[in-house]
C-alpha cells in the first residue's frame, strides 16, 4: 500500500505563484490542489479537507484575512500566509488571526520546505494530543467484582499505582488486563497525561517499528516527514505494552534499553530521545518458559517483572458474574437504544455455571448478542446459545469430588471441541493437541455422545 500523501491547498490569484508553489510542493512529495480566490478556497477546504493551506493575503473580492476569519470550524487546519516582502505587518496581523506562519515572495525553496514540514508536524501533534486526551477522559468502567482474588489484585494495583514502578499483568486472555492497566493509570499521578496502548503482536511488521519509536524524514520509502512514535507521544504518561510475550526478538533489546535508560532513537535517526514514561506490560504467556526456550530475553523479563499482578480467570470468581452481567446489560441496552433489559433467574444461573474459557470478554460478547437479539424485554436461556458451551449450571464442578470434577471437565472440553469441529474427531483432536486414537478412547471412556 502506498503511503497517504498530505494534501496542501494553494490559494493565490496569481497563476504563476500557484504554479511555482505547486511544482515545489509536489517535488517534496505532497498532493497539491489550488484555488484562485478566497470564495473557492472556502469551498475546497470544506470539500477536500486539506492538511495545510498556503493563503495569499492580497486578493480581490475576499482577502486572505477574510478567509482566515471564516475558518473557525477548522481549528486544526494550519494556514501559512503568503505576503510581499514589504508587507510583514499584514503577516503579523494574520498570525494574530490564527495563521501558523508566513512566507514572503520570492520564495526560498529550503525555507518553504522547513515551514511546510513544521506546520504539518504541528497539525499531527495537535490531533494526536486531542485523541490521547480523549482516551484519558473517556468513561472507562471501574474494575467490577467483590471476590477475594480480585480484591487482592486491586489492592496491589492501588499500592503500586502511586509509584513509577514497572508492572507486569499476568492472566488468561479476556481477564481484563487493559482495564486494570487503565485503572492503574487513573489512580496514579500521571492520570492527566497520555495512556498509550501498544499492541506488541502488531510490531512483527517491519514498518510497525516506527509506530513504537517513530522515524526521521527519509528513514525509508514513504517517510516524507518526521513522525513521533508512541513512546514519545506517551511522554509524562503511561505506556501499556499488551501481549509483551509476542514481541519479536530484535525489538526486545531496544525495549530493554527503554526500560533501563528511558531513551531511544527514532528509526533512521541518531539523536537520543529521552522520555518520562511509566510502563505496564501484560501477557497471557508463561514468560519464564519462554525464557528457558530462548524465546524471550531473561534480562528483559526481570526488568518487566518488578511487580507482577495475576488476574484471576472468571471461573475462579463466579460470585462476580451477576454484577458483571447486570453491568453489561445496562451498557449494551444503552448503546442499542433499548430500555434496560432484565434477565431471567434461569439464564443467570446458566451464566454462573458456565466455564468461561474466554473470561470477561466472552461474557461481554455473549450479553451484547443477547441484548441485540432477544425477542422480549428479558434475556432468557435460549438467547444465550449455551447449548454449544462446555459447561452449564446443571453440570457444575462445585460439590463434586476431585476425580469427578476432573472427569466432568474432560467431558466438557471434548464436547466443546467436537461441537466446534462439527463432529470431526480428527479436527477436534488437532485443536486439543491430542492423538486421534487417544481422543477416541477418551470419548468412549467418558461416554460422550458425538454431535
C-alpha positions as CSV (number, residue, x, y, z in Angstrom):
1,X,0.0,0.0,0.0
2,X,1.3,3.4,-1.0
3,X,1.7,5.9,1.9
4,X,-1.0,8.6,2.0
5,X,0.3,12.0,0.8
6,X,-0.6,15.1,2.8
7,X,-2.9,17.3,0.9
8,X,-2.0,21.0,0.5
9,X,-4.2,23.8,-0.8
10,X,-2.6,26.8,-2.5
11,X,-4.7,29.9,-2.7
12,X,-3.5,32.8,-4.8
13,X,-5.0,34.9,-7.6
14,X,-1.6,34.9,-9.4
15,X,-1.4,31.7,-11.6
16,X,2.4,31.9,-11.7
17,X,2.6,31.8,-7.9
18,X,0.2,28.9,-7.8
19,X,2.3,27.0,-10.4
20,X,5.6,27.7,-8.6
21,X,4.3,26.6,-5.3
22,X,2.6,23.5,-6.7
23,X,5.7,22.4,-8.6
24,X,7.9,22.8,-5.5
25,X,5.5,21.1,-3.1
26,X,4.8,18.2,-5.4
27,X,8.6,17.7,-5.8
28,X,8.6,17.3,-2.0
29,X,6.0,14.5,-2.2
30,X,2.8,16.3,-1.3
31,X,-0.5,16.3,-3.1
32,X,-1.4,19.8,-4.2
33,X,-4.7,21.4,-5.1
34,X,-5.3,25.1,-5.8
35,X,-7.8,27.9,-5.8
36,X,-7.6,31.3,-7.5
37,X,-9.7,33.2,-4.9
38,X,-11.0,33.2,-1.3
39,X,-14.5,32.0,-2.1
40,X,-13.3,28.9,-4.0
41,X,-10.7,28.3,-1.3
42,X,-13.5,28.0,1.4
43,X,-15.4,25.6,-0.9
44,X,-12.4,23.4,-1.4
45,X,-11.5,23.5,2.3
46,X,-14.9,22.2,3.1
47,X,-15.0,19.6,0.3
48,X,-11.4,18.5,0.1
49,X,-10.3,18.7,3.8
50,X,-6.7,19.7,3.1
51,X,-4.0,19.2,5.7
52,X,-2.4,22.6,5.1
53,X,-3.3,25.8,3.3
54,X,-1.0,28.4,1.7
55,X,-3.0,31.6,1.6
56,X,-2.2,34.8,-0.3
57,X,-3.2,37.9,1.7
58,X,-3.7,40.3,-1.1
59,X,-6.6,39.0,-3.3
60,X,-9.6,40.8,-4.8
61,X,-13.2,40.3,-3.6
62,X,-12.1,38.3,-0.5
63,X,-8.8,38.9,1.2
64,X,-6.7,36.3,2.9
65,X,-7.7,37.8,6.3
66,X,-11.3,37.4,5.5
67,X,-10.7,33.8,4.6
68,X,-8.9,33.3,7.9
69,X,-11.9,34.7,9.8
70,X,-14.1,32.0,8.1
71,X,-12.1,29.1,9.3
72,X,-13.5,28.8,12.8
73,X,-14.8,25.4,12.0
74,X,-11.3,24.1,11.1
75,X,-9.3,24.8,14.3
76,X,-6.7,22.1,13.4
77,X,-6.0,23.4,9.9
78,X,-2.7,25.2,9.8
79,X,-2.5,28.2,7.4
80,X,0.7,29.7,6.1
81,X,0.1,33.2,4.6
82,X,1.9,34.5,1.5
83,X,2.9,38.1,1.6
84,X,5.1,40.6,-0.2
85,X,8.4,41.4,1.4
86,X,7.3,44.9,2.3
87,X,4.0,43.9,4.0
88,X,5.3,42.0,7.0
89,X,2.8,43.9,9.2
90,X,0.0,42.2,7.4
91,X,1.5,38.8,8.0
92,X,1.8,39.6,11.7
93,X,-1.9,40.5,11.8
94,X,-2.7,37.3,10.0
95,X,-0.9,35.3,12.7
96,X,-2.9,37.2,15.3
97,X,-6.0,35.9,13.5
98,X,-4.7,32.3,13.7
99,X,-2.2,31.7,10.9
100,X,0.6,29.3,11.7
101,X,3.4,31.2,9.9
102,X,4.1,33.3,6.8
103,X,6.4,33.2,3.8
104,X,7.5,36.2,1.6
105,X,7.7,36.5,-2.1
106,X,10.0,35.4,-3.7
107,X,10.2,32.0,-2.0
108,X,13.4,30.4,-0.8
109,X,13.0,26.7,-1.6
110,X,14.7,25.5,1.6
111,X,12.7,27.8,3.8
112,X,9.4,26.7,2.1
113,X,10.3,23.1,2.9
114,X,11.0,23.8,6.6
115,X,7.9,25.9,7.1
116,X,5.7,23.2,5.4
117,X,7.2,20.4,7.5
118,X,6.8,22.3,10.8
119,X,3.2,23.2,10.0
120,X,2.3,19.6,9.2
121,X,4.1,18.3,12.3
122,X,2.2,20.8,14.5
123,X,-1.1,19.7,13.0
124,X,-0.3,16.0,13.6
125,X,0.8,16.8,17.2
126,X,-2.4,18.7,17.9
127,X,-4.6,15.9,16.6
128,X,-2.5,13.3,18.4
129,X,-2.8,15.2,21.8
130,X,-6.6,15.6,21.3
131,X,-7.0,11.9,20.7
132,X,-4.9,10.9,23.6
133,X,-6.7,13.4,25.9
134,X,-10.0,11.9,24.8
135,X,-8.6,8.4,25.7
136,X,-7.7,9.6,29.2
137,X,-11.0,11.3,29.8
138,X,-13.2,8.7,28.3
139,X,-15.6,6.8,30.7
140,X,-13.8,3.5,31.4
141,X,-15.6,1.3,33.9
142,X,-14.2,0.6,37.3
143,X,-13.0,-2.9,38.0
144,X,-16.2,-4.7,38.8
145,X,-16.3,-7.5,41.4
146,X,-16.0,-8.3,45.1
147,X,-14.4,-11.8,45.0
148,X,-11.3,-12.2,47.3
149,X,-8.9,-13.0,44.5
150,X,-10.0,-9.9,42.6
151,X,-9.8,-7.7,45.7
152,X,-6.3,-8.8,46.3
153,X,-5.3,-7.9,42.8
154,X,-7.0,-4.4,43.1
155,X,-5.3,-3.7,46.5
156,X,-1.8,-4.5,45.0
157,X,-2.6,-2.4,41.9
158,X,-3.7,0.6,44.0
159,X,-0.5,0.5,46.1
160,X,1.8,0.3,43.1
161,X,-0.1,2.9,41.1
162,X,1.3,5.6,43.4
163,X,4.9,4.7,42.3
164,X,6.7,4.7,39.0
165,X,7.5,1.0,39.2
166,X,7.1,-1.1,36.1
167,X,4.2,-3.6,36.4
168,X,3.6,-6.9,34.7
169,X,0.0,-8.1,34.5
170,X,-0.5,-11.8,34.1
171,X,-3.6,-13.7,33.2
172,X,-5.6,-15.6,30.6
173,X,-6.9,-13.8,27.5
174,X,-10.0,-11.8,28.3
175,X,-9.4,-11.4,32.1
176,X,-9.3,-7.6,31.8
177,X,-5.6,-6.7,31.8
178,X,-6.2,-3.5,29.8
179,X,-9.0,-2.5,32.2
180,X,-6.5,-3.0,35.1
181,X,-3.8,-1.0,33.3
182,X,-6.1,1.9,32.7
183,X,-7.2,1.8,36.3
184,X,-3.6,2.0,37.5
185,X,-3.1,5.0,35.2
186,X,-6.2,6.7,36.6
187,X,-5.0,6.0,40.2
188,X,-1.5,7.4,39.5
189,X,-0.1,10.9,39.5
190,X,0.1,10.6,35.7
191,X,-3.7,10.4,35.3
192,X,-3.9,13.7,33.3
193,X,-1.1,12.6,30.9
194,X,-1.5,10.2,27.9
195,X,-2.3,6.5,28.3
196,X,-0.9,4.8,25.1
197,X,-1.6,1.2,24.1
198,X,1.0,-0.7,22.1
199,X,-0.1,-4.0,20.6
200,X,3.1,-6.0,20.6
201,X,1.6,-8.6,18.3
202,X,1.3,-5.9,15.6
203,X,5.0,-5.0,16.0
204,X,6.0,-8.0,13.9
205,X,5.6,-5.9,10.8
206,X,8.9,-4.0,10.0
207,X,7.1,-0.7,9.4
208,X,5.4,-1.0,12.8
209,X,8.7,-0.4,14.5
210,X,8.3,3.3,13.5
211,X,4.9,3.2,15.4
212,X,6.8,2.4,18.6
213,X,9.9,4.6,18.2
214,X,8.9,7.0,15.4
215,X,11.0,7.8,12.4
216,X,13.0,10.5,10.8
217,X,12.2,12.1,7.5
218,X,13.6,9.9,4.7
219,X,14.2,6.9,7.0
220,X,12.5,4.6,4.5
221,X,10.4,4.8,1.4
222,X,7.3,6.9,2.2
223,X,8.8,8.6,5.3
224,X,8.1,12.1,3.9
225,X,8.3,13.8,7.3
226,X,9.4,13.2,10.9
227,X,7.0,11.1,12.9
228,X,6.9,10.8,16.7
229,X,6.4,7.2,17.9
230,X,4.0,6.0,20.6
231,X,6.8,6.0,23.3
232,X,7.5,9.7,22.5
233,X,3.8,10.6,22.4
234,X,3.3,9.0,25.9
235,X,6.0,11.2,27.5
236,X,4.8,12.0,31.0
237,X,2.2,9.3,30.9
238,X,1.8,5.5,30.8
239,X,2.7,3.0,28.1
240,X,0.7,-0.2,28.1
241,X,2.6,-3.0,26.3
242,X,-0.1,-5.5,25.5
243,X,0.9,-9.1,24.8
244,X,4.5,-8.4,25.6
245,X,5.3,-12.1,25.2
246,X,4.8,-11.8,21.4
247,X,7.3,-9.0,20.8
248,X,9.8,-10.0,18.2
249,X,13.4,-10.8,19.4
250,X,15.1,-7.9,17.6
251,X,12.8,-5.4,19.3
252,X,13.4,-6.9,22.8
253,X,16.9,-5.4,23.0
254,X,15.6,-2.0,22.1
255,X,12.8,-2.2,24.5
256,X,15.2,-3.3,27.3
257,X,17.2,-0.1,26.7
258,X,14.0,2.0,27.0
259,X,13.2,0.3,30.4
260,X,16.8,0.8,31.6
261,X,17.6,4.3,30.3
262,X,14.3,5.7,29.2
263,X,15.8,6.7,25.9
264,X,15.8,5.5,22.3
265,X,16.4,6.7,18.7
266,X,13.8,7.1,16.0
267,X,14.1,4.8,13.1
268,X,16.7,6.3,10.8
269,X,17.9,8.7,13.4
270,X,20.9,9.1,15.7
271,X,19.6,11.7,18.2
272,X,18.7,10.3,21.6
273,X,15.1,10.8,22.7
274,X,14.6,10.9,26.4
275,X,11.1,10.1,27.8
276,X,9.5,10.0,31.2
277,X,7.1,7.1,31.0
278,X,5.5,4.5,33.3
279,X,5.5,1.0,31.7
280,X,2.8,-1.6,32.3
281,X,3.1,-4.8,30.4
282,X,0.7,-7.7,30.0
283,X,0.8,-11.2,28.7
284,X,-1.1,-14.5,28.8
285,X,2.1,-16.5,28.1
286,X,4.4,-18.2,30.5
287,X,7.3,-15.8,30.2
288,X,9.6,-18.0,32.3
289,X,9.1,-20.9,30.0
290,X,9.7,-18.6,27.0
291,X,13.0,-17.5,28.7
292,X,14.0,-21.2,29.2
293,X,13.2,-21.8,25.5
294,X,15.3,-18.7,24.4
295,X,12.2,-17.0,23.0
296,X,12.3,-14.1,25.5
297,X,15.3,-12.3,26.9
298,X,15.9,-13.0,30.6
299,X,17.1,-9.5,31.3
300,X,14.0,-8.0,29.8
301,X,11.8,-10.4,31.8
302,X,13.4,-9.2,35.1
303,X,13.1,-5.6,34.0
304,X,9.4,-6.1,33.4
305,X,8.7,-8.3,36.4
306,X,9.4,-5.7,39.1
307,X,5.8,-6.1,40.4
308,X,3.6,-8.7,38.9
309,X,-0.2,-8.9,39.4
310,X,-2.1,-12.1,38.4
311,X,-5.6,-11.5,37.3
312,X,-8.0,-14.4,38.1
313,X,-10.0,-16.1,35.4
314,X,-13.7,-15.6,35.5
315,X,-14.4,-19.2,36.5
316,X,-12.4,-18.6,39.7
317,X,-14.6,-15.6,40.7
318,X,-18.1,-16.8,39.8
319,X,-19.6,-14.7,42.6
320,X,-18.8,-11.6,40.4
321,X,-20.7,-12.9,37.4
322,X,-24.1,-11.4,38.4
323,X,-22.5,-8.0,38.9
324,X,-20.8,-8.2,35.5
325,X,-23.9,-9.4,33.8
326,X,-26.1,-6.5,35.0
327,X,-23.3,-4.0,34.1
328,X,-23.1,-5.3,30.5
329,X,-26.9,-5.5,30.2
330,X,-27.2,-1.8,31.1
331,X,-24.2,-0.8,28.9
332,X,-25.4,-2.6,25.8
333,X,-29.0,-1.7,26.3
334,X,-27.9,2.0,26.3
335,X,-25.7,1.6,23.2
336,X,-28.5,-0.1,21.3
337,X,-31.0,2.5,22.5
338,X,-33.2,-0.1,24.2
339,X,-34.8,0.1,27.6
340,X,-32.6,-1.7,30.1
341,X,-33.4,-5.3,29.8
342,X,-33.9,-7.9,32.5
343,X,-32.5,-11.4,32.8
344,X,-34.4,-14.4,34.0
345,X,-33.2,-16.3,37.1
346,X,-32.6,-19.4,35.0
347,X,-30.4,-17.6,32.4
348,X,-28.3,-16.0,35.2
349,X,-27.9,-19.5,36.7
350,X,-26.7,-20.9,33.5
351,X,-24.2,-18.0,33.1
352,X,-22.9,-18.5,36.6
353,X,-22.3,-22.2,35.9
354,X,-20.5,-21.8,32.5
355,X,-16.8,-22.5,32.4
356,X,-15.9,-19.2,30.5
357,X,-12.8,-20.1,28.5
358,X,-12.9,-16.5,27.1
359,X,-13.4,-14.9,30.5
360,X,-14.9,-11.4,30.9
361,X,-14.5,-10.6,27.2
362,X,-16.6,-13.7,26.3
363,X,-19.2,-12.7,28.8
364,X,-19.4,-9.2,27.4
365,X,-19.8,-10.6,23.8
366,X,-22.5,-13.0,24.9
367,X,-24.5,-10.4,26.7
368,X,-24.2,-7.9,23.8
369,X,-25.6,-10.6,21.4
370,X,-28.4,-11.4,23.8
371,X,-29.4,-7.8,24.2
372,X,-29.4,-7.3,20.4
373,X,-31.3,-10.5,19.5
374,X,-33.6,-11.1,22.5
375,X,-37.3,-11.0,21.4
376,X,-38.8,-9.5,24.5
377,X,-37.5,-7.3,27.3
378,X,-36.0,-10.2,29.2
379,X,-32.9,-12.3,28.4
380,X,-33.8,-16.0,28.6
381,X,-31.7,-19.2,28.3
382,X,-32.5,-19.5,24.6
383,X,-30.9,-16.1,24.0
384,X,-27.6,-17.2,25.4
385,X,-26.8,-20.0,22.9
386,X,-25.2,-22.0,25.7
387,X,-26.1,-25.4,24.2
388,X,-22.7,-25.5,22.5
389,X,-20.9,-24.3,25.6
390,X,-18.6,-26.7,27.5
391,X,-20.2,-26.1,30.9
392,X,-23.7,-25.3,32.3
393,X,-25.3,-24.8,35.6
394,X,-26.9,-28.3,35.5
395,X,-23.4,-29.9,35.4
396,X,-21.3,-27.8,37.8
397,X,-17.9,-28.8,39.1
398,X,-18.8,-27.5,42.5
399,X,-19.8,-30.1,45.1
400,X,-18.1,-33.0,43.3
401,X,-15.1,-34.9,44.4
402,X,-11.8,-34.1,42.8
403,X,-11.8,-37.1,40.4
404,X,-15.5,-36.5,39.5
405,X,-14.7,-32.8,38.7
406,X,-11.8,-33.8,36.5
407,X,-14.0,-36.2,34.5
408,X,-16.6,-33.6,34.1
409,X,-14.1,-31.1,32.9
410,X,-12.6,-33.6,30.4
411,X,-16.1,-34.3,29.1
412,X,-16.9,-30.6,28.8
413,X,-13.7,-29.7,26.9
414,X,-14.0,-32.6,24.5
415,X,-17.7,-32.0,23.8
416,X,-16.9,-28.3,23.1
417,X,-14.1,-29.3,20.7
418,X,-16.5,-31.7,18.9
419,X,-19.1,-29.1,18.7
420,X,-16.6,-26.6,17.1
421,X,-15.3,-29.2,14.7
422,X,-18.8,-30.3,13.6
423,X,-18.3,-33.8,15.0
424,X,-15.0,-34.3,13.1
425,X,-12.8,-36.2,15.6
426,X,-9.6,-35.5,13.6
427,X,-10.1,-31.8,13.8
428,X,-11.2,-31.9,17.4
429,X,-8.0,-33.9,18.3
430,X,-5.9,-31.4,16.4
431,X,-7.4,-28.4,18.3
432,X,-6.9,-30.2,21.6
433,X,-3.3,-31.3,20.7
434,X,-4.2,-34.9,21.2
435,X,-3.6,-38.0,19.2
436,X,-6.7,-39.0,17.2
437,X,-6.7,-42.6,18.7
438,X,-6.3,-41.3,22.2
439,X,-9.3,-38.9,21.8
440,X,-11.4,-41.8,20.5
441,X,-10.6,-43.8,23.7
442,X,-11.5,-40.8,25.9
443,X,-14.8,-40.3,24.1
444,X,-15.7,-44.0,24.7
445,X,-14.4,-44.0,28.3
446,X,-16.3,-40.8,29.3
447,X,-19.5,-41.9,27.5
448,X,-19.6,-38.8,25.3
449,X,-22.2,-38.7,22.6
450,X,-20.9,-37.2,19.4
451,X,-22.9,-34.2,18.0
